[in-house]
């Protein structure tokens, strides 16, 4: 199957492209094409296409040229505070590009669009796909508008709301990397005790998304861990897994941070809808952290960083 993955230098896009190209999904090895913009990639695992998806006609030319069976849209302006600082780019990347992909995909390809748990306000948690979103930041608002634009333009598309962690190109794209590198360096950090989430290892999420693709799912699905915890507890669990000093993590409230955009306090999501279709619950925290630890031991973070040195 020909799979076009946008945002292939990002945390999800890169790991998804590598997992899909490696033949580890149940459907076997896929032919993967991955788009990048500001970050070059050097890899033989999949075809890298450099393109600015916001340029006029770029999305249409890309799909016409690559002729994919599936498009998985991981491209986004995902930095929450960066969206507040550059709302125009946030709308282009998080709303306009997904809409264009949805329209073009009606010509033959299927589309899976990646969204976020942040579309909810986090006032109660345990949100299902039927609950009404109430985004609290510009990032979350643009992601919700992106969902709506995709499904309005292409009702057969799939939307996956996610929360993920893992190893990335820069080493700075996930909360797990933040805790890992700071604790490894003996640095003190804050861990929020009043912000809850359901983090899923990006490699596990990649397999779930590929399985959703193979099942040709449509509509909205929550693709998050079956286990929810505070960001402080996540940091403590990671410290224990790697043998770091957990006392370096100071319990704190998100109100003590210097974050510009509002954060939702309880983003626990119910993934029962997707679990029922996949035949079992989505992964819990411990297996994901175990694999995150194992990938480190195998030199995986270093291999990713080498891919990012293409332009050096």
VOGU-3710 file (C-alpha; in Angstrom, 3 decimals, decimal comma):
1> xxxxxxxxxx> 0,000/0,000/0,000  1,286/3,496/-0,861  1,107/5,680/2,240  1,777/9,411/2,141  2,677/10,816/5,573  2,785/14,580/5,954  4,973/16,088/8,650  7,481/13,234/8,449  10,131/15,064/10,470  7,851/15,488/13,483
11> xxxxxxxxxx> 7,626/13,220/16,508  4,684/11,220/15,183  5,336/11,579/11,473  8,898/10,250/11,588  8,225/7,325/13,902  5,080/6,437/11,955  6,935/6,526/8,648  9,687/4,275/10,002  7,222/1,799/11,529  5,127/1,689/8,349
21> xxxxxxxxxx> 8,127/1,238/6,065  9,622/-1,443/8,291  6,879/-3,950/7,612  5,944/-4,272/11,275  2,220/-3,615/10,851  -0,116/-6,545/10,447  -0,620/-5,670/6,790  3,064/-6,019/5,958  5,524/-3,486/4,574  4,116/-0,336/2,997
31> xxxxxxxxxx> 5,622/1,984/0,416  6,012/5,185/2,403  6,446/8,735/1,182  7,036/11,401/3,815  6,881/15,175/3,455  9,188/17,580/5,276  9,520/21,347/5,176  11,957/23,086/7,512  13,802/19,933/8,626  15,701/17,849/6,086
41> xxxxxxxxxx> 15,951/14,098/6,521  18,539/11,561/5,428  17,088/8,059/5,319  16,675/5,157/2,945  13,702/3,787/4,866  11,196/5,907/2,953  11,058/8,522/0,211  11,460/12,056/1,538  9,650/14,892/-0,239  10,542/18,489/0,616
51> xxxxxxxxxx> 7,495/20,737/0,258  5,750/23,714/1,816  2,206/22,450/2,196  0,896/25,990/2,734  2,061/27,156/-0,718  -0,739/27,650/-3,294  -1,462/24,415/-5,161  1,170/22,448/-3,201  -1,229/19,921/-1,658  -2,963/19,247/-4,959
61> xxxxxxxxxx> 0,313/18,739/-6,854  1,684/16,509/-4,099  -1,233/14,085/-4,138  -1,410/14,061/-7,928  2,290/13,235/-8,166  2,485/10,597/-5,419  -0,861/8,820/-6,048  -1,171/7,421/-2,496  -3,699/4,851/-1,333  -3,754/6,529/2,078
71> xxxxxxxxxx> -2,741/9,932/3,384  -1,953/10,264/7,096  -1,780/13,938/7,981  0,664/14,485/10,838  1,676/17,963/9,667  0,710/20,664/12,145  1,889/23,632/14,110  1,849/21,633/17,320  3,746/23,926/19,679  0,958/25,375/21,807
81> xxxxxxxxxx> 2,667/28,667/22,628  3,958/29,069/19,049  0,335/29,026/17,871  -0,444/31,920/20,201  2,498/33,846/18,751  1,698/33,073/15,103  -2,043/32,543/14,685  -1,914/32,976/10,896  0,463/30,043/10,486  -1,550/28,036/13,019
91> xxxxxxxxxx> -4,691/28,416/10,918  -2,837/27,588/7,686  -1,244/24,418/9,056  -3,970/23,171/11,368  -7,081/24,096/9,366  -6,355/24,999/5,745  -3,912/22,185/4,914  -6,110/19,411/6,410  -9,119/20,763/4,514  -7,205/20,746/1,228
101> xxxxxxxxxx> -6,016/17,189/1,871  -9,588/16,113/2,603  -10,856/17,617/-0,629  -8,064/16,132/-2,745  -8,418/12,719/-1,075  -11,951/12,437/-2,453  -10,313/11,695/-5,784  -9,257/8,205/-4,711  -7,055/8,198/-1,626  -8,282/7,664/1,926
111> xxxxxxxxxx> -7,369/10,195/4,612  -6,507/9,911/8,289  -6,126/13,220/10,086  -4,263/13,505/13,387  -5,877/15,695/16,023  -5,397/16,165/19,757  -6,943/15,534/23,151  -6,643/19,285/23,744  -9,949/19,942/21,958  -11,579/19,380/25,385
121> xxxxxxxxxx> -11,517/21,865/28,252  -10,396/19,278/30,808  -12,931/20,191/33,448  -14,072/16,618/34,113  -12,089/14,083/32,039  -13,052/10,656/30,702  -14,237/12,246/27,478  -15,760/10,057/24,782  -16,027/10,803/21,080  -19,618/11,898/21,696
131> xxxxxxxxxx> -18,710/14,648/24,164  -18,719/18,246/22,960  -15,251/19,781/22,633  -14,458/23,119/24,258  -10,909/24,149/23,273  -9,052/26,528/25,589  -6,073/27,638/23,473  -5,563/28,832/19,909  -3,784/25,568/19,132  -6,741/23,548/20,387
141> xxxxxxxxxx> -9,239/25,740/18,549  -7,414/25,371/15,254  -7,136/21,617/15,709  -10,880/21,354/16,334  -11,594/23,486/13,276  -9,273/21,171/11,338  -11,253/18,124/12,444  -14,494/19,756/11,414  -13,145/20,906/8,055  -11,838/17,422/7,249
151> xxxxxxxxxx> -15,048/15,574/8,083  -17,243/18,168/6,365  -15,197/17,949/3,169  -14,665/14,193/3,333  -17,024/12,181/5,597  -15,140/8,941/4,878  -11,991/10,325/6,522  -10,748/9,156/9,921  -9,741/11,526/12,724  -7,511/10,293/15,557
161> xxxxxxxxxx> -7,248/12,344/18,733  -3,901/11,547/20,311  -1,467/12,294/23,125  1,971/10,824/22,655  5,591/10,708/23,740  8,726/9,140/22,332  12,125/9,771/20,792  12,297/12,535/18,192  14,601/14,078/15,623  15,666/16,962/17,863
171> xxxxxxxxxx> 15,325/15,280/21,245  13,027/18,106/22,314  9,593/17,105/21,040  8,043/15,133/23,881  7,527/15,365/27,627  9,406/12,097/28,048  12,477/13,582/26,376  12,181/16,688/28,574  12,250/14,559/31,704  14,896/12,164/30,373
181> xxxxxxxxxx> 17,515/14,706/29,320  17,036/16,965/32,323  17,152/14,128/34,840  20,117/12,549/33,055  21,916/15,881/33,453  20,990/16,187/37,123  18,749/19,192/36,486  15,782/20,043/38,672  12,427/20,295/36,865  8,785/20,840/37,716
191> xxxxxxxxxx> 6,164/18,139/37,302  2,553/19,273/37,195  0,379/17,489/39,725  -2,836/19,080/38,446  -2,577/18,244/34,732  -3,749/14,742/33,751  -3,304/12,979/30,420  -3,195/9,533/28,767  0,228/9,412/27,045  0,866/6,710/24,457
201> xxxxxxxxxx> 4,312/5,736/23,177  4,592/7,022/19,621  5,747/3,641/18,279  2,679/1,946/19,753  0,482/4,730/18,391  2,007/4,208/14,952  0,878/0,580/14,922  -2,586/1,572/16,084  -2,900/4,131/13,296  -1,732/1,594/10,720
211> xxxxxxxxxx> -4,269/-0,883/12,015  -6,982/1,778/11,750  -5,862/2,339/8,175  -6,045/-1,354/7,362  -9,549/-1,533/8,855  -10,523/1,476/6,701  -12,099/3,266/9,640  -14,009/6,522/9,301  -15,023/9,111/11,881  -13,474/10,252/15,161
221> xxxxxxxxxx> -11,491/7,952/17,485  -9,574/8,487/20,705  -6,164/6,864/20,243  -4,588/7,360/23,659  -3,254/5,170/26,438  -5,756/3,198/28,490  -4,070/4,654/31,586  -4,317/8,268/32,762  -1,964/9,999/35,222  -0,567/13,394/36,160
231> xxxxxxxxxx> 2,478/14,785/34,402  4,325/14,646/37,718  3,557/10,944/38,094  4,629/10,364/34,501  7,986/11,955/35,269  8,397/9,863/38,412  7,597/6,667/36,473  10,162/7,575/33,815  12,784/8,375/36,458  12,227/4,978/38,068
241> xxxxxxxxxx> 12,488/3,183/34,729  15,866/4,777/33,933  17,227/4,800/37,474  17,210/8,589/37,796  16,701/10,555/40,996  12,963/11,252/41,193  13,607/13,895/43,860  14,834/16,163/41,056  11,179/16,513/39,996  9,422/19,159/42,074
251> xxxxxxxxxx> 5,633/18,696/42,387  4,013/21,886/41,121  0,804/23,403/39,818  0,568/24,477/36,186  -0,268/27,946/37,532  3,356/28,184/38,700  4,662/27,843/35,140  5,400/30,539/32,573  3,309/28,901/29,851  1,552/31,438/27,649
261> xxxxxxxxxx> -1,429/29,376/26,456  -4,093/27,883/28,709  -3,757/24,160/29,483  -6,694/21,844/30,136  -6,339/20,193/33,574  -7,896/16,761/32,955  -7,507/15,320/29,488  -8,295/11,715/30,311  -10,013/10,258/27,253  -12,040/7,086/26,898
271> xxxxxxxxxx> -10,636/4,853/24,145  -13,274/2,104/24,389  -14,658/2,811/20,920  -11,320/2,113/19,238  -10,420/-0,697/21,635  -13,600/-2,536/20,657  -12,624/-2,429/16,986  -9,013/-3,426/17,650  -10,009/-6,362/19,856  -8,510/-5,194/23,141
281> xxxxxxxxxx> -7,563/-2,198/25,285  -4,973/0,263/24,095  -1,548/-0,009/25,792  -1,091/1,125/29,394  1,858/3,159/30,687  4,309/0,469/31,818  4,681/-1,429/28,505  5,198/1,863/26,689  7,859/3,098/29,098  9,548/-0,283/28,903
291> xxxxxxxxxx> 9,791/-0,017/25,119  10,885/3,630/25,365  13,703/2,450/27,649  14,576/-0,447/25,353  14,741/1,814/22,281  17,214/4,004/24,139  19,386/0,994/24,893  19,301/0,053/21,220  20,615/3,466/20,163  17,364/4,532/18,534
301> xxxxxxxxxx> 17,520/8,223/19,614  20,985/8,555/18,089  19,841/7,032/14,805  16,987/9,526/14,605  19,345/12,438/15,240  21,633/11,197/12,463  18,700/11,368/10,048  18,318/15,017/10,918  21,889/15,892/10,006  21,132/15,746/6,270
311> xx> 21,642/19,476/5,788  24,814/19,782/7,876
//
